[in-house]
Amino acid sequence: MTHYALPHDHDQNIQIVLERMPAPGKFTEAADFFQQLGDGTRLKILWLLCHSRECVSNIAAAVGMSKAAVSHHLQLLRRSGLVTGERVGQEIHYALAETREAALLHRTIDALFELTCPLE
C-alpha cells in the first residue's frame, strides 16, 4: 500500500481514494475520449452515427460539409475507437463502435440533447 505524503489530513479518507486512482495513462485516454466532444461538427457526426449507419456522402449532406472534411472527422473518430467502418460495395458505411466507451457516449449525447434514442 502506497502512502501519499499529503500536506493536510482532513479525515476524508483520501488515502483510500488515492489508492484506487487510475494510472496516469488512463486519464490521458479519458481526455482523448472526451476531446471528441470538443468539436461541434464531430459531435453532430457522432449523434448521427449513434442512431444510423451511414456513408460519407450521406453524413456530409446531413451536416452540410464536404466529403473531405467529414472524412477527416471520421478518421479521428476511428482512431479514437468510437466509430467503425465497413465496406459495402464501393462505399464505407460508418457506425458507432460497439464498445463500452461508445455506448457511454451514445447515452451522454442523448442526455445532452434531452432525447430518447429514436431506435429504442
C-alpha positions in Angstrom: 0.0 0.0 0.0 1.5 3.3 -1.1 1.2 6.1 1.4 0.9 9.6 -0.1 2.6 12.4 1.8 -0.2 14.9 1.8 0.3 18.3 3.5 -3.0 18.1 5.4 -5.2 15.4 7.0 -8.8 16.3 6.8 -10.1 12.9 7.8 -11.7 12.5 4.4 -10.2 9.0 3.6 -8.2 10.5 0.7 -5.5 7.8 1.2 -8.2 5.2 0.2 -9.3 7.2 -2.7 -5.7 7.7 -3.9 -5.0 4.0 -3.7 -7.8 3.4 -6.2 -6.7 6.3 -8.6 -6.3 5.0 -12.2 -2.8 5.1 -13.7 -1.8 8.5 -15.4 -2.2 6.9 -18.8 -5.9 6.2 -18.1 -6.5 9.9 -17.6 -4.9 10.7 -20.9 -7.1 8.1 -22.6 -10.2 9.6 -21.0 -9.2 13.1 -22.0 -8.7 11.9 -25.6 -12.2 10.3 -25.5 -13.8 13.5 -24.2 -11.8 15.6 -26.7 -14.0 14.1 -29.4 -16.9 16.0 -27.9 -15.0 19.3 -28.2 -15.9 19.9 -31.8 -19.5 20.7 -32.8 -19.2 19.0 -36.2 -17.7 15.8 -34.7 -20.5 15.9 -32.1 -23.1 16.1 -34.8 -21.5 13.3 -36.7 -21.4 11.2 -33.6 -25.0 11.9 -32.9 -25.9 10.7 -36.4 -23.8 7.6 -36.0 -25.4 6.8 -32.7 -28.7 6.4 -34.5 -27.8 5.3 -38.0 -25.2 3.5 -40.1 -24.2 5.9 -42.9 -21.8 6.5 -45.8 -19.6 9.6 -46.0 -21.8 11.2 -48.7 -24.9 11.0 -46.6 -23.1 12.2 -43.5 -21.6 15.2 -45.5 -25.0 16.1 -46.8 -26.6 15.8 -43.3 -24.0 18.1 -41.7 -23.6 20.5 -44.6 -19.8 19.8 -45.1 -17.6 18.5 -47.8 -16.9 14.8 -48.0 -13.2 15.5 -47.4 -13.9 17.4 -44.2 -16.3 14.7 -43.0 -13.7 12.0 -43.9 -11.2 13.9 -41.7 -13.5 13.9 -38.7 -14.3 10.2 -39.3 -10.7 9.3 -39.4 -10.2 11.0 -35.9 -13.2 9.2 -34.6 -12.0 5.8 -35.9 -8.6 6.4 -34.4 -10.2 7.0 -31.0 -12.1 3.8 -31.3 -15.5 5.4 -31.2 -16.5 4.8 -34.8 -16.1 1.7 -37.1 -16.3 1.5 -40.9 -17.5 -1.4 -43.0 -17.0 -1.7 -46.8 -20.3 -2.2 -48.6 -19.6 -2.3 -52.4 -17.8 0.9 -53.3 -18.7 2.7 -50.0 -17.7 2.5 -46.4 -20.6 2.6 -44.0 -19.8 4.1 -40.6 -21.4 3.4 -37.3 -20.8 3.9 -33.6 -18.4 1.3 -32.3 -19.8 -1.5 -30.1 -17.6 -0.6 -27.1 -18.4 0.4 -23.6 -17.0 3.9 -24.3 -19.1 4.3 -27.4 -22.2 3.2 -25.5 -21.5 5.7 -22.8 -21.0 8.4 -25.4 -24.4 7.5 -27.0 -26.2 7.8 -23.7 -24.3 11.1 -23.0 -25.2 12.6 -26.3 -28.8 11.7 -26.0 -28.9 13.1 -22.5 -27.2 16.3 -23.6 -29.8 16.9 -26.2 -32.6 15.6 -23.9 -33.6 13.0 -26.4 -34.7 9.4 -26.3 -32.8 7.4 -28.8 -35.1 7.1 -31.9 -34.0 3.4 -32.2 -35.2 2.4 -28.7 
